[in-house]
């Protein structure tokens, strides 16, 4: 489904950052569209948000820590947008699943 490898940044130019994070946002969107079971959602969450081996941690280690000071603000903004996209996708999946479960569990008879 997804590669665990983080693409290399050739530079920290705005165009390069847009392309790199655009590719990651597309990957997140494709993966979230394919999520079906709670187990798949959990695997997605761990793959992207895991503290030890998550992709966001890898991006932080590879890109943020080595970025020149003048590029850190733009890089941080892109990073936070990607993280928000992932969290929103997980919240949407969770709230959608819970609402149908709650509706199904209420018996008004």
Biopython code that builds the backbone (N, CA, C, O; Angstrom):
import numpy as np
from Bio.PDB.StructureBuilder import StructureBuilder

atoms = [
    (1, "UNK", "N", (0.819, -1.188, 0.000)),
    (1, "UNK", "CA", (0.000, 0.000, 0.000)),
    (1, "UNK", "C", (0.860, 1.247, 0.000)),
    (1, "UNK", "O", (0.736, 2.082, -0.896)),
    (2, "UNK", "N", (1.722, 1.388, 0.977)),
    (2, "UNK", "CA", (2.589, 2.555, 1.015)),
    (2, "UNK", "C", (4.020, 2.101, 1.233)),
    (2, "UNK", "O", (4.281, 1.037, 1.795)),
    (3, "UNK", "N", (4.911, 2.915, 0.786)),
    (3, "UNK", "CA", (6.303, 2.613, 1.065)),
    (3, "UNK", "C", (6.658, 3.266, 2.394)),
    (3, "UNK", "O", (6.123, 4.319, 2.740)),
    (4, "UNK", "N", (7.548, 2.643, 3.124)),
    (4, "UNK", "CA", (7.942, 3.223, 4.397)),
    (4, "UNK", "C", (9.102, 4.182, 4.215)),
    (4, "UNK", "O", (9.494, 4.874, 5.154)),
    (5, "UNK", "N", (9.642, 4.224, 3.030)),
    (5, "UNK", "CA", (10.774, 5.090, 2.741)),
    (5, "UNK", "C", (10.308, 6.525, 2.567)),
    (5, "UNK", "O", (9.312, 6.794, 1.896)),
    (6, "UNK", "N", (11.032, 7.430, 3.173)),
    (6, "UNK", "CA", (10.755, 8.857, 3.046)),
    (6, "UNK", "C", (11.576, 9.380, 1.874)),
    (6, "UNK", "O", (12.784, 9.152, 1.813)),
    (7, "UNK", "N", (10.927, 10.083, 0.938)),
    (7, "UNK", "CA", (11.694, 10.606, -0.201)),
    (7, "UNK", "C", (12.751, 11.611, 0.248)),
    (7, "UNK", "O", (12.575, 12.313, 1.244)),
    (8, "UNK", "N", (13.836, 11.669, -0.492)),
    (8, "UNK", "CA", (14.879, 12.647, -0.189)),
    (8, "UNK", "C", (14.474, 14.009, -0.710)),
    (8, "UNK", "O", (13.878, 14.126, -1.781)),
    (9, "UNK", "N", (14.796, 15.025, 0.045)),
    (9, "UNK", "CA", (14.587, 16.392, -0.415)),
    (9, "UNK", "C", (15.858, 16.850, -1.116)),
    (9, "UNK", "O", (16.950, 16.784, -0.553)),
    (10, "UNK", "N", (15.702, 17.310, -2.338)),
    (10, "UNK", "CA", (16.863, 17.818, -3.057)),
    (10, "UNK", "C", (17.272, 19.187, -2.533)),
    (10, "UNK", "O", (18.452, 19.535, -2.494)),
    (11, "UNK", "N", (16.260, 19.953, -2.130)),
    (11, "UNK", "CA", (16.507, 21.265, -1.542)),
    (11, "UNK", "C", (15.329, 21.608, -0.653)),
    (11, "UNK", "O", (14.354, 20.860, -0.580)),
    (12, "UNK", "N", (15.421, 22.725, 0.011)),
    (12, "UNK", "CA", (14.335, 23.170, 0.875)),
    (12, "UNK", "C", (13.581, 24.339, 0.234)),
    (12, "UNK", "O", (12.999, 25.167, 0.934)),
    (13, "UNK", "N", (13.594, 24.400, -1.089)),
    (13, "UNK", "CA", (12.887, 25.459, -1.798)),
    (13, "UNK", "C", (11.379, 25.250, -1.642)),
    (13, "UNK", "O", (10.928, 24.123, -1.437)),
    (14, "UNK", "N", (10.605, 26.326, -1.738)),
    (14, "UNK", "CA", (9.147, 26.184, -1.625)),
    (14, "UNK", "C", (8.564, 25.190, -2.629)),
    (14, "UNK", "O", (7.667, 24.422, -2.280)),
    (15, "UNK", "N", (9.055, 25.191, -3.860)),
    (15, "UNK", "CA", (8.546, 24.247, -4.863)),
    (15, "UNK", "C", (8.845, 22.806, -4.477)),
    (15, "UNK", "O", (7.986, 21.933, -4.599)),
    (16, "UNK", "N", (10.050, 22.562, -4.017)),
    (16, "UNK", "CA", (10.440, 21.204, -3.614)),
    (16, "UNK", "C", (9.606, 20.743, -2.420)),
    (16, "UNK", "O", (9.171, 19.592, -2.380)),
    (17, "UNK", "N", (9.379, 21.623, -1.452)),
    (17, "UNK", "CA", (8.562, 21.266, -0.294)),
    (17, "UNK", "C", (7.123, 20.985, -0.719)),
    (17, "UNK", "O", (6.509, 20.031, -0.242)),
    (18, "UNK", "N", (6.588, 21.810, -1.609)),
    (18, "UNK", "CA", (5.219, 21.594, -2.106)),
    (18, "UNK", "C", (5.091, 20.233, -2.779)),
    (18, "UNK", "O", (4.126, 19.506, -2.539)),
    (19, "UNK", "N", (6.062, 19.888, -3.620)),
    (19, "UNK", "CA", (6.019, 18.599, -4.319)),
    (19, "UNK", "C", (6.133, 17.429, -3.341)),
    (19, "UNK", "O", (5.374, 16.463, -3.430)),
    (20, "UNK", "N", (7.068, 17.519, -2.424)),
    (20, "UNK", "CA", (7.302, 16.420, -1.483)),
    (20, "UNK", "C", (6.091, 16.199, -0.580)),
    (20, "UNK", "O", (5.626, 15.071, -0.419)),
    (21, "UNK", "N", (5.589, 17.274, 0.000)),
    (21, "UNK", "CA", (4.446, 17.128, 0.888)),
    (21, "UNK", "C", (3.166, 16.847, 0.113)),
    (21, "UNK", "O", (2.265, 16.188, 0.632)),
    (22, "UNK", "N", (3.071, 17.329, -1.110)),
    (22, "UNK", "CA", (1.922, 17.007, -1.952)),
    (22, "UNK", "C", (1.846, 15.511, -2.213)),
    (22, "UNK", "O", (0.767, 14.920, -2.167)),
    (23, "UNK", "N", (2.992, 14.902, -2.488)),
    (23, "UNK", "CA", (3.034, 13.454, -2.712)),
    (23, "UNK", "C", (2.624, 12.701, -1.446)),
    (23, "UNK", "O", (1.908, 11.702, -1.521)),
    (24, "UNK", "N", (3.074, 13.175, -0.290)),
    (24, "UNK", "CA", (2.709, 12.521, 0.969)),
    (24, "UNK", "C", (1.224, 12.699, 1.270)),
    (24, "UNK", "O", (0.576, 11.764, 1.738)),
    (25, "UNK", "N", (0.672, 13.895, 1.006)),
    (25, "UNK", "CA", (-0.763, 14.121, 1.230)),
    (25, "UNK", "C", (-1.605, 13.235, 0.312)),
    (25, "UNK", "O", (-2.641, 12.715, 0.725)),
    (26, "UNK", "N", (-1.160, 13.065, -0.930)),
    (26, "UNK", "CA", (-1.862, 12.185, -1.862)),
    (26, "UNK", "C", (-1.833, 10.751, -1.354)),
    (26, "UNK", "O", (-2.839, 10.044, -1.411)),
    (27, "UNK", "N", (-0.692, 10.331, -0.864)),
    (27, "UNK", "CA", (-0.556, 8.979, -0.325)),
    (27, "UNK", "C", (-1.491, 8.773, 0.869)),
    (27, "UNK", "O", (-2.135, 7.731, 0.987)),
    (28, "UNK", "N", (-1.560, 9.774, 1.752)),
    (28, "UNK", "CA", (-2.455, 9.684, 2.911)),
    (28, "UNK", "C", (-3.904, 9.581, 2.440)),
    (28, "UNK", "O", (-4.668, 8.766, 2.957)),
    (29, "UNK", "N", (-4.283, 10.399, 1.466)),
    (29, "UNK", "CA", (-5.656, 10.381, 0.959)),
    (29, "UNK", "C", (-5.998, 9.028, 0.343)),
    (29, "UNK", "O", (-7.094, 8.509, 0.558)),
    (30, "UNK", "N", (-5.081, 8.458, -0.413)),
    (30, "UNK", "CA", (-5.323, 7.149, -1.026)),
    (30, "UNK", "C", (-5.457, 6.063, 0.034)),
    (30, "UNK", "O", (-6.320, 5.191, -0.069)),
    (31, "UNK", "N", (-4.618, 6.119, 1.034)),
    (31, "UNK", "CA", (-4.674, 5.110, 2.092)),
    (31, "UNK", "C", (-5.956, 5.235, 2.905)),
    (31, "UNK", "O", (-6.576, 4.223, 3.233)),
    (32, "UNK", "N", (-6.364, 6.453, 3.234)),
    (32, "UNK", "CA", (-7.576, 6.612, 4.040)),
    (32, "UNK", "C", (-8.811, 6.191, 3.255)),
    (32, "UNK", "O", (-9.774, 5.695, 3.841)),
    (33, "UNK", "N", (-8.798, 6.382, 1.940)),
    (33, "UNK", "CA", (-9.936, 5.950, 1.121)),
    (33, "UNK", "C", (-10.087, 4.437, 1.132)),
    (33, "UNK", "O", (-11.190, 3.925, 0.941)),
    (34, "UNK", "N", (-9.004, 3.722, 1.350)),
    (34, "UNK", "CA", (-9.028, 2.263, 1.322)),
    (34, "UNK", "C", (-9.253, 1.640, 2.698)),
    (34, "UNK", "O", (-9.345, 0.418, 2.813)),
    (35, "UNK", "N", (-9.341, 2.463, 3.742)),
    (35, "UNK", "CA", (-9.520, 1.914, 5.083)),
    (35, "UNK", "C", (-10.928, 1.371, 5.244)),
    (35, "UNK", "O", (-11.904, 2.009, 4.852)),
    (36, "UNK", "N", (-11.016, 0.196, 5.820)),
    (36, "UNK", "CA", (-12.332, -0.402, 6.005)),
    (36, "UNK", "C", (-12.554, -0.895, 7.417)),
    (36, "UNK", "O", (-13.550, -0.544, 8.049)),
    (37, "UNK", "N", (-11.655, -1.690, 7.910)),
    (37, "UNK", "CA", (-11.829, -2.302, 9.217)),
    (37, "UNK", "C", (-11.120, -1.491, 10.296)),
    (37, "UNK", "O", (-10.222, -0.703, 9.997)),
    (38, "UNK", "N", (-11.519, -1.683, 11.537)),
    (38, "UNK", "CA", (-10.808, -1.017, 12.638)),
    (38, "UNK", "C", (-9.328, -1.395, 12.688)),
    (38, "UNK", "O", (-8.488, -0.578, 13.065)),
    (39, "UNK", "N", (-9.012, -2.633, 12.308)),
    (39, "UNK", "CA", (-7.616, -3.069, 12.295)),
    (39, "UNK", "C", (-6.814, -2.287, 11.248)),
    (39, "UNK", "O", (-5.670, -1.905, 11.494)),
    (40, "UNK", "N", (-7.415, -2.055, 10.093)),
    (40, "UNK", "CA", (-6.733, -1.277, 9.047)),
    (40, "UNK", "C", (-6.519, 0.166, 9.503)),
    (40, "UNK", "O", (-5.474, 0.757, 9.230)),
    (41, "UNK", "N", (-7.506, 0.730, 10.194)),
    (41, "UNK", "CA", (-7.354, 2.107, 10.708)),
    (41, "UNK", "C", (-6.225, 2.183, 11.732)),
    (41, "UNK", "O", (-5.442, 3.133, 11.745)),
    (42, "UNK", "N", (-6.156, 1.172, 12.583)),
    (42, "UNK", "CA", (-5.094, 1.153, 13.597)),
    (42, "UNK", "C", (-3.726, 1.010, 12.942)),
    (42, "UNK", "O", (-2.774, 1.672, 13.356)),
    (43, "UNK", "N", (-3.615, 0.158, 11.929)),
    (43, "UNK", "CA", (-2.347, 0.009, 11.213)),
    (43, "UNK", "C", (-1.956, 1.318, 10.528)),
    (43, "UNK", "O", (-0.788, 1.705, 10.540)),
    (44, "UNK", "N", (-2.928, 1.990, 9.939)),
    (44, "UNK", "CA", (-2.685, 3.291, 9.308)),
    (44, "UNK", "C", (-2.183, 4.292, 10.350)),
    (44, "UNK", "O", (-1.213, 5.014, 10.118)),
    (45, "UNK", "N", (-2.860, 4.323, 11.500)),
    (45, "UNK", "CA", (-2.463, 5.251, 12.575)),
    (45, "UNK", "C", (-1.036, 4.976, 13.017)),
    (45, "UNK", "O", (-0.242, 5.907, 13.155)),
    (46, "UNK", "N", (-0.707, 3.740, 13.237)),
    (46, "UNK", "CA", (0.640, 3.383, 13.670)),
    (46, "UNK", "C", (1.674, 3.678, 12.585)),
    (46, "UNK", "O", (2.770, 4.155, 12.881)),
    (47, "UNK", "N", (1.328, 3.398, 11.339)),
    (47, "UNK", "CA", (2.266, 3.631, 10.236)),
    (47, "UNK", "C", (2.613, 5.117, 10.112)),
    (47, "UNK", "O", (3.759, 5.468, 9.829)),
    (48, "UNK", "N", (1.634, 5.976, 10.320)),
    (48, "UNK", "CA", (1.883, 7.405, 10.148)),
    (48, "UNK", "C", (2.220, 8.125, 11.443)),
    (48, "UNK", "O", (3.081, 9.005, 11.440)),
    (49, "UNK", "N", (1.573, 7.782, 12.549)),
    (49, "UNK", "CA", (1.726, 8.547, 13.785)),
    (49, "UNK", "C", (2.499, 7.821, 14.872)),
    (49, "UNK", "O", (2.664, 8.356, 15.968)),
    (50, "UNK", "N", (2.972, 6.631, 14.599)),
    (50, "UNK", "CA", (3.714, 5.878, 15.602)),
    (50, "UNK", "C", (4.915, 6.656, 16.120)),
    (50, "UNK", "O", (5.638, 7.282, 15.346)),
    (51, "UNK", "N", (5.125, 6.615, 17.430)),
    (51, "UNK", "CA", (6.192, 7.409, 18.050)),
    (51, "UNK", "C", (7.595, 6.922, 17.720)),
    (51, "UNK", "O", (8.530, 7.718, 17.635)),
    (52, "UNK", "N", (7.738, 5.630, 17.537)),
    (52, "UNK", "CA", (9.078, 5.103, 17.301)),
    (52, "UNK", "C", (9.400, 4.942, 15.825)),
    (52, "UNK", "O", (10.490, 5.308, 15.386)),
    (53, "UNK", "N", (8.462, 4.398, 15.054)),
    (53, "UNK", "CA", (8.758, 4.108, 13.654)),
    (53, "UNK", "C", (7.727, 4.683, 12.697)),
    (53, "UNK", "O", (7.648, 4.251, 11.547)),
    (54, "UNK", "N", (6.938, 5.644, 13.147)),
    (54, "UNK", "CA", (5.940, 6.253, 12.284)),
    (54, "UNK", "C", (6.585, 7.104, 11.190)),
    (54, "UNK", "O", (7.708, 7.588, 11.332)),
    (55, "UNK", "N", (5.851, 7.268, 10.109)),
    (55, "UNK", "CA", (6.382, 8.033, 8.980)),
    (55, "UNK", "C", (6.598, 9.499, 9.353)),
    (55, "UNK", "O", (7.561, 10.112, 8.891)),
    (56, "UNK", "N", (5.716, 10.076, 10.183)),
    (56, "UNK", "CA", (5.931, 11.467, 10.586)),
    (56, "UNK", "C", (7.214, 11.609, 11.400)),
    (56, "UNK", "O", (7.922, 12.608, 11.274)),
    (57, "UNK", "N", (7.509, 10.630, 12.222)),
    (57, "UNK", "CA", (8.779, 10.667, 12.971)),
    (57, "UNK", "C", (9.957, 10.604, 12.004)),
    (57, "UNK", "O", (10.949, 11.313, 12.173)),
    (58, "UNK", "N", (9.842, 9.748, 10.988)),
    (58, "UNK", "CA", (10.913, 9.651, 9.997)),
    (58, "UNK", "C", (11.085, 10.952, 9.232)),
    (58, "UNK", "O", (12.209, 11.369, 8.953)),
    (59, "UNK", "N", (9.974, 11.595, 8.893)),
    (59, "UNK", "CA", (10.038, 12.886, 8.201)),
    (59, "UNK", "C", (10.701, 13.920, 9.095)),
    (59, "UNK", "O", (11.548, 14.695, 8.649)),
    (60, "UNK", "N", (10.310, 13.923, 10.353)),
    (60, "UNK", "CA", (10.918, 14.855, 11.303)),
    (60, "UNK", "C", (12.420, 14.625, 11.409)),
    (60, "UNK", "O", (13.206, 15.572, 11.369)),
    (61, "UNK", "N", (12.808, 13.378, 11.543)),
    (61, "UNK", "CA", (14.230, 13.055, 11.668)),
    (61, "UNK", "C", (15.003, 13.407, 10.404)),
    (61, "UNK", "O", (16.102, 13.958, 10.478)),
    (62, "UNK", "N", (14.433, 13.092, 9.246)),
    (62, "UNK", "CA", (15.151, 13.276, 7.986)),
    (62, "UNK", "C", (15.127, 14.725, 7.495)),
    (62, "UNK", "O", (16.121, 15.217, 6.961)),
    (63, "UNK", "N", (14.011, 15.394, 7.672)),
    (63, "UNK", "CA", (13.861, 16.711, 7.060)),
    (63, "UNK", "C", (13.945, 17.860, 8.056)),
    (63, "UNK", "O", (14.697, 18.810, 7.840)),
    (64, "UNK", "N", (13.185, 17.787, 9.141)),
    (64, "UNK", "CA", (13.133, 18.925, 10.064)),
    (64, "UNK", "C", (14.449, 19.141, 10.806)),
    (64, "UNK", "O", (14.924, 20.270, 10.930)),
    (65, "UNK", "N", (15.020, 18.065, 11.288)),
    (65, "UNK", "CA", (16.230, 18.207, 12.104)),
    (65, "UNK", "C", (17.432, 18.681, 11.308)),
    (65, "UNK", "O", (18.341, 19.304, 11.856)),
    (66, "UNK", "N", (17.436, 18.387, 10.011)),
    (66, "UNK", "CA", (18.589, 18.785, 9.200)),
    (66, "UNK", "C", (18.325, 20.045, 8.376)),
    (66, "UNK", "O", (19.188, 20.478, 7.612)),
    (67, "UNK", "N", (17.152, 20.627, 8.526)),
    (67, "UNK", "CA", (16.798, 21.802, 7.719)),
    (67, "UNK", "C", (17.562, 23.030, 8.169)),
    (67, "UNK", "O", (17.808, 23.212, 9.362)),
    (68, "UNK", "N", (17.940, 23.877, 7.215)),
    (68, "UNK", "CA", (18.559, 25.147, 7.596)),
    (68, "UNK", "C", (17.527, 26.021, 8.306)),
    (68, "UNK", "O", (16.328, 25.880, 8.065)),
    (69, "UNK", "N", (17.971, 26.905, 9.160)),
    (69, "UNK", "CA", (17.037, 27.731, 9.942)),
    (69, "UNK", "C", (16.014, 28.492, 9.092)),
    (69, "UNK", "O", (14.863, 28.642, 9.502)),
    (70, "UNK", "N", (16.414, 28.964, 7.937)),
    (70, "UNK", "CA", (15.492, 29.754, 7.106)),
    (70, "UNK", "C", (14.384, 28.896, 6.479)),
    (70, "UNK", "O", (13.375, 29.438, 6.028)),
    (71, "UNK", "N", (14.553, 27.583, 6.443)),
    (71, "UNK", "CA", (13.558, 26.704, 5.837)),
    (71, "UNK", "C", (12.647, 26.048, 6.868)),
    (71, "UNK", "O", (11.647, 25.432, 6.499)),
    (72, "UNK", "N", (12.968, 26.165, 8.123)),
    (72, "UNK", "CA", (12.237, 25.426, 9.152)),
    (72, "UNK", "C", (10.788, 25.865, 9.296)),
    (72, "UNK", "O", (9.921, 25.031, 9.556)),
    (73, "UNK", "N", (10.505, 27.144, 9.134)),
    (73, "UNK", "CA", (9.132, 27.619, 9.286)),
    (73, "UNK", "C", (8.233, 27.006, 8.210)),
    (73, "UNK", "O", (7.179, 26.453, 8.525)),
    (74, "UNK", "N", (8.640, 27.100, 6.956)),
    (74, "UNK", "CA", (7.833, 26.545, 5.864)),
    (74, "UNK", "C", (7.712, 25.027, 5.992)),
    (74, "UNK", "O", (6.644, 24.457, 5.764)),
    (75, "UNK", "N", (8.795, 24.396, 6.351)),
    (75, "UNK", "CA", (8.791, 22.942, 6.519)),
    (75, "UNK", "C", (7.861, 22.539, 7.660)),
    (75, "UNK", "O", (7.109, 21.571, 7.547)),
    (76, "UNK", "N", (7.916, 23.276, 8.742)),
    (76, "UNK", "CA", (7.040, 23.006, 9.879)),
    (76, "UNK", "C", (5.569, 23.186, 9.541)),
    (76, "UNK", "O", (4.726, 22.418, 10.003)),
    (77, "UNK", "N", (5.256, 24.199, 8.736)),
    (77, "UNK", "CA", (3.869, 24.411, 8.321)),
    (77, "UNK", "C", (3.356, 23.239, 7.492)),
    (77, "UNK", "O", (2.252, 22.746, 7.725)),
    (78, "UNK", "N", (4.149, 22.798, 6.533)),
    (78, "UNK", "CA", (3.776, 21.635, 5.717)),
    (78, "UNK", "C", (3.622, 20.395, 6.590)),
    (78, "UNK", "O", (2.672, 19.629, 6.430)),
    (79, "UNK", "N", (4.547, 20.205, 7.498)),
    (79, "UNK", "CA", (4.531, 19.050, 8.392)),
    (79, "UNK", "C", (3.248, 19.039, 9.224)),
    (79, "UNK", "O", (2.587, 18.007, 9.338)),
    (80, "UNK", "N", (2.901, 20.180, 9.799)),
    (80, "UNK", "CA", (1.702, 20.268, 10.631)),
    (80, "UNK", "C", (0.427, 20.049, 9.813)),
    (80, "UNK", "O", (-0.522, 19.438, 10.305)),
    (81, "UNK", "N", (0.396, 20.539, 8.573)),
    (81, "UNK", "CA", (-0.762, 20.315, 7.709)),
    (81, "UNK", "C", (-0.929, 18.820, 7.411)),
    (81, "UNK", "O", (-2.045, 18.299, 7.420)),
    (82, "UNK", "N", (0.169, 18.150, 7.153)),
    (82, "UNK", "CA", (0.120, 16.714, 6.895)),
    (82, "UNK", "C", (-0.379, 15.971, 8.128)),
    (82, "UNK", "O", (-1.220, 15.079, 8.017)),
    (83, "UNK", "N", (0.128, 16.328, 9.291)),
    (83, "UNK", "CA", (-0.291, 15.686, 10.538)),
    (83, "UNK", "C", (-1.777, 15.922, 10.789)),
    (83, "UNK", "O", (-2.486, 15.010, 11.213)),
    (84, "UNK", "N", (-2.250, 17.132, 10.530)),
    (84, "UNK", "CA", (-3.672, 17.427, 10.707)),
    (84, "UNK", "C", (-4.528, 16.612, 9.745)),
    (84, "UNK", "O", (-5.600, 16.137, 10.120)),
    (85, "UNK", "N", (-4.068, 16.447, 8.516)),
    (85, "UNK", "CA", (-4.805, 15.653, 7.542)),
    (85, "UNK", "C", (-4.949, 14.212, 8.038)),
    (85, "UNK", "O", (-6.022, 13.618, 7.936)),
    (86, "UNK", "N", (-3.877, 13.666, 8.568)),
    (86, "UNK", "CA", (-3.899, 12.295, 9.079)),
    (86, "UNK", "C", (-4.851, 12.191, 10.266)),
    (86, "UNK", "O", (-5.669, 11.273, 10.330)),
    (87, "UNK", "N", (-4.745, 13.131, 11.206)),
    (87, "UNK", "CA", (-5.599, 13.098, 12.391)),
    (87, "UNK", "C", (-7.067, 13.280, 12.023)),
    (87, "UNK", "O", (-7.933, 12.620, 12.597)),
    (88, "UNK", "N", (-7.358, 14.165, 11.076)),
    (88, "UNK", "CA", (-8.740, 14.378, 10.638)),
    (88, "UNK", "C", (-9.293, 13.128, 9.957)),
    (88, "UNK", "O", (-10.457, 12.777, 10.148)),
    (89, "UNK", "N", (-8.470, 12.468, 9.177)),
    (89, "UNK", "CA", (-8.913, 11.234, 8.520)),
    (89, "UNK", "C", (-9.247, 10.176, 9.563)),
    (89, "UNK", "O", (-10.241, 9.463, 9.425)),
    (90, "UNK", "N", (-8.443, 10.068, 10.584)),
    (90, "UNK", "CA", (-8.707, 9.091, 11.637)),
    (90, "UNK", "C", (-9.946, 9.465, 12.439)),
    (90, "UNK", "O", (-10.735, 8.593, 12.803)),
    (91, "UNK", "N", (-10.122, 10.752, 12.718)),
    (91, "UNK", "CA", (-11.310, 11.194, 13.454)),
    (91, "UNK", "C", (-12.574, 10.954, 12.641)),
    (91, "UNK", "O", (-13.586, 10.517, 13.189)),
    (92, "UNK", "N", (-12.529, 11.231, 11.355)),
    (92, "UNK", "CA", (-13.694, 11.020, 10.495)),
    (92, "UNK", "C", (-14.054, 9.544, 10.449)),
    (92, "UNK", "O", (-15.231, 9.189, 10.522)),
    (93, "UNK", "N", (-13.062, 8.689, 10.330)),
    (93, "UNK", "CA", (-13.305, 7.254, 10.303)),
    (93, "UNK", "C", (-13.869, 6.789, 11.644)),
    (93, "UNK", "O", (-14.796, 5.979, 11.682)),
    (94, "UNK", "N", (-13.314, 7.296, 12.739)),
    (94, "UNK", "CA", (-13.751, 6.876, 14.060)),
    (94, "UNK", "C", (-15.153, 7.372, 14.352)),
    (94, "UNK", "O", (-15.997, 6.600, 14.808)),
    (95, "UNK", "N", (-15.419, 8.646, 14.097)),
    (95, "UNK", "CA", (-16.735, 9.187, 14.408)),
    (95, "UNK", "C", (-17.800, 8.551, 13.528)),
    (95, "UNK", "O", (-18.919, 8.322, 13.988)),
    (96, "UNK", "N", (-17.479, 8.263, 12.287)),
    (96, "UNK", "CA", (-18.429, 7.595, 11.405)),
    (96, "UNK", "C", (-18.757, 6.207, 11.901)),
    (96, "UNK", "O", (-19.920, 5.805, 11.897)),
    (97, "UNK", "N", (-17.762, 5.477, 12.321)),
    (97, "UNK", "CA", (-17.972, 4.119, 12.817)),
    (97, "UNK", "C", (-18.715, 4.103, 14.134)),
    (97, "UNK", "O", (-19.564, 3.237, 14.349)),
    (98, "UNK", "N", (-18.420, 5.034, 15.020)),
    (98, "UNK", "CA", (-19.083, 5.073, 16.310)),
    (98, "UNK", "C", (-20.538, 5.481, 16.173)),
    (98, "UNK", "O", (-21.395, 4.940, 16.872)),
    (99, "UNK", "N", (-20.833, 6.417, 15.295)),
    (99, "UNK", "CA", (-22.208, 6.889, 15.188)),
    (99, "UNK", "C", (-23.126, 5.770, 14.697)),
    (99, "UNK", "O", (-24.247, 5.647, 15.192)),
    (100, "UNK", "N", (-22.691, 4.961, 13.752)),
    (100, "UNK", "CA", (-23.536, 3.867, 13.289)),
    (100, "UNK", "C", (-23.645, 2.790, 14.360)),
    (100, "UNK", "O", (-24.694, 2.162, 14.502)),
    (101, "UNK", "N", (-22.585, 2.574, 15.105)),
    (101, "UNK", "CA", (-22.636, 1.573, 16.164)),
    (101, "UNK", "C", (-23.599, 2.016, 17.251)),
    (101, "UNK", "O", (-24.373, 1.199, 17.751)),
    (102, "UNK", "N", (-23.572, 3.269, 17.623)),
    (102, "UNK", "CA", (-24.470, 3.778, 18.656)),
    (102, "UNK", "C", (-25.909, 3.715, 18.164)),
    (102, "UNK", "O", (-26.791, 3.300, 18.915)),
    (103, "UNK", "N", (-26.168, 4.113, 16.934)),
    (103, "UNK", "CA", (-27.527, 4.064, 16.386)),
    (103, "UNK", "C", (-28.055, 2.631, 16.381)),
    (103, "UNK", "O", (-29.216, 2.389, 16.713)),
    (104, "UNK", "N", (-27.199, 1.688, 16.003)),
    (104, "UNK", "CA", (-27.610, 0.299, 15.942)),
    (104, "UNK", "C", (-27.841, -0.276, 17.325)),
    (104, "UNK", "O", (-28.636, -1.203, 17.484)),
    (105, "UNK", "N", (-27.159, 0.258, 18.331)),
    (105, "UNK", "CA", (-27.244, -0.297, 19.683)),
    (105, "UNK", "C", (-28.480, 0.199, 20.432)),
    (105, "UNK", "O", (-28.887, -0.428, 21.410)),
    (106, "UNK", "N", (-29.076, 1.287, 20.010)),
    (106, "UNK", "CA", (-30.236, 1.840, 20.722)),
    (106, "UNK", "C", (-31.508, 1.161, 20.222)),
    (106, "UNK", "O", (-31.834, 1.187, 19.035)),
    (107, "UNK", "N", (-32.189, 0.572, 21.149)),
    (107, "UNK", "CA", (-33.451, -0.082, 20.826)),
    (107, "UNK", "C", (-34.566, 0.707, 21.511)),
    (107, "UNK", "O", (-34.644, 0.727, 22.739)),
    (108, "UNK", "N", (-35.424, 1.352, 20.731)),
    (108, "UNK", "CA", (-36.440, 2.235, 21.291)),
    (108, "UNK", "C", (-37.781, 1.530, 21.554)),
    (108, "UNK", "O", (-38.752, 2.183, 21.939)),
    (109, "UNK", "N", (-37.845, 0.227, 21.355)),
    (109, "UNK", "CA", (-39.115, -0.480, 21.543)),
    (109, "UNK", "C", (-39.387, -0.811, 22.983)),
    (109, "UNK", "O", (-40.419, -1.405, 23.295)),
]
sb = StructureBuilder()
sb.init_structure("model")
sb.init_model(0)
sb.init_chain("A")
sb.init_seg("    ")
for serial, (resi, resn, name, xyz) in enumerate(atoms, 1):
    if name == "N":
        sb.init_residue(resn, " ", resi, " ")
    sb.init_atom(name, np.array(xyz, "f"), 0.0, 1.0, " ", f" {name:<3s}", serial, name[0])
structure = sb.get_structure()
